Amino acid sequence: MASLTVRQLDDALKQQLRLRAARNGRSVEDEVRTILRDAAGDIDMAAEAAAVTAEAKGPATDGRRVLLIIGGGIAAYKSLDLIRRLKERGLSVRCILTKAACEFITPLAAGAIAGEKAFTDLFDPQHEFDVGHIRLAREADLIVVAPATADLMAKMANGLANDLATAVLLATTAKILLAPAMNPRMWSNKATQRNLATLLADGVTLVGPNAGEMAESSERGLGRMAEPLEIAAAALNQFGAKAAQPLLGTKLLITAGPTHEPIDPVRYIANRSSGKQGYAIAIAAAAAGADVTLISGPVNLPKPAGINLVTVETARDMLKAVEAALPADVAIFAAAVADWRVANAGEQKIKKKAGQATPKLALTENPDILATVAHRTTLRPKLVIGFAAETEDLSANAQAKLARKGCDWILANDVSPSTGIMGGDNNTIQLVTPGGIEPWPPQSKDGVAAMLIARIATALTEPTS
Ligand SMILES: Cc1cc2nc3c(=O)[nH]c(=O)nc-3n(C[C@H](O)[C@H](O)[C@H](O)COP(=O)(O)O)c2cc1C
């Protein structure tokens, strides 16, 4: 193959290249690479490679191109995570931001995560010359609209094309996946529902919206955008269910949240567990095709879609629910189960009486759910995974716990208040297995869930890992 360096080009061409590279925020070398890649667009190397892979391995995602259209809703910030999720799954991602979306996130952030300039303007002469809205429409294997605003849905349903996003949506022949996100009243409005019916009849696919807390003014209802992992799974489904659902046919049992141990009918002992990590794992497992039973202590989280949710209060109830949910292929114990309960919980409210001694609470040990399931001789899941919430000697305590409890893996995390992990959205995990300790990078609880589910999928196909 011929080799060419920028230095060999004439000065006028070099100057033109420099200007173009500066305008696109790329190095001159990257600009040349982009031009050459675009020139080879007709050969469509990525599609060729994807086709070869597809023939060899069945449905594949490598090199498939997703055009992500980000609408102007509060959920736009989640689309930045969605870009990462799609890329993690072998998809290449290009972004278009509507004018309103740029009020919530920047094209710079979207472009930096996608690894390619994000597009915003239908009438940008340079963009129209370089790529153009018709090429953006043609070069997508799938268009994902997330968040799909009420406005975008209305424009799509009526064939409007007065900005880059809607012009591309009208010009494409690719499949379209919508992740609506809006206020519950906007969602249930007859106009939105009429537009939705039109779009579904036109062959558009939907992911979400979910029910739950809205970002604004503590409102609840249907209209929350599906989580990035759900959208990524739905996108993969468009390319073939097998690649998207490595846990299809697998039964997972997951516990989450705290337990409440009664002192009397109105008081209880609890802990600060939010349930977020367990719920994130349940959502990721369901998105990977697993049949999921989530046994949850009292939490303030919406019920995830497509999951069998069993709610319990005490450790003893949780154990009963876990045993009733067996058999399962994998059991993940993310709940922060109280070690002790009050030995003689009062049947009536304990009264404060003048002159009487302060009541003393005698505690008794709760059943150890993780150890009970891990040591079962019948119906023991193939993979029993526990969490170790520690505030000191994390690795040593987690290794000791792995041996003591008889489980296969421990996900150890430091829950000292300074880490913000308990109740927060992020987590830093060390995966402890009989083979050693593997530190995972600090990341969101969704990220931990995705990594764990990927590891489980690998472990189930390669039982020795
Ligand atoms: C703070 C704020 C939040 C908004 N959130 C949403 C939303 O979640 N969903 C929605 O459909 N519209 C939402 N809107 C209204 C849209 O931004 C507005 O309809 C806009 O024209 C949508 O443009 P687009 O569809 O081109 O992105 C919001 C507006 C504001 C000011």
The ligand as a Gaussian input file, in Angstrom:
#p B3LYP/6-31G(d) Opt

LIG

0 1
 C      -36.125000      22.503000      31.841000
 C      -36.852000      21.884000      30.677000
 C      -37.027000      20.535000      30.648000
 C      -37.708000      19.938000      29.577000
 N      -37.860000      18.588000      29.572000
 C      -38.557000      18.004000      28.570000
 C      -38.735000      16.603000      28.548000
 O      -38.246000      15.864000      29.418000
 N      -39.443000      16.069000      27.542000
 C      -39.994000      16.842000      26.553000
 O      -40.663000      16.299000      25.685000
 N      -39.822000      18.188000      26.538000
 C      -39.121000      18.772000      27.513000
 N      -38.939000      20.136000      27.522000
 C      -39.494000      20.933000      26.417000
 C      -38.602000      20.813000      25.196000
 O      -37.292000      21.254000      25.503000
 C      -39.195000      21.651000      24.058000
 O      -40.424000      21.078000      23.664000
 C      -38.245000      21.719000      22.880000
 O      -38.846000      22.474000      21.857000
 C      -37.913000      20.339000      22.341000
 O      -37.092000      20.473000      21.225000
 P      -36.566000      19.197000      20.436000
 O      -37.704000      18.254000      20.330000
 O      -36.148000      19.741000      19.109000
 O      -35.408000      18.650000      21.172000
 C      -38.247000      20.743000      28.543000
 C      -38.036000      22.126000      28.581000
 C      -37.357000      22.685000      29.645000
 C      -37.161000      24.171000      29.658000

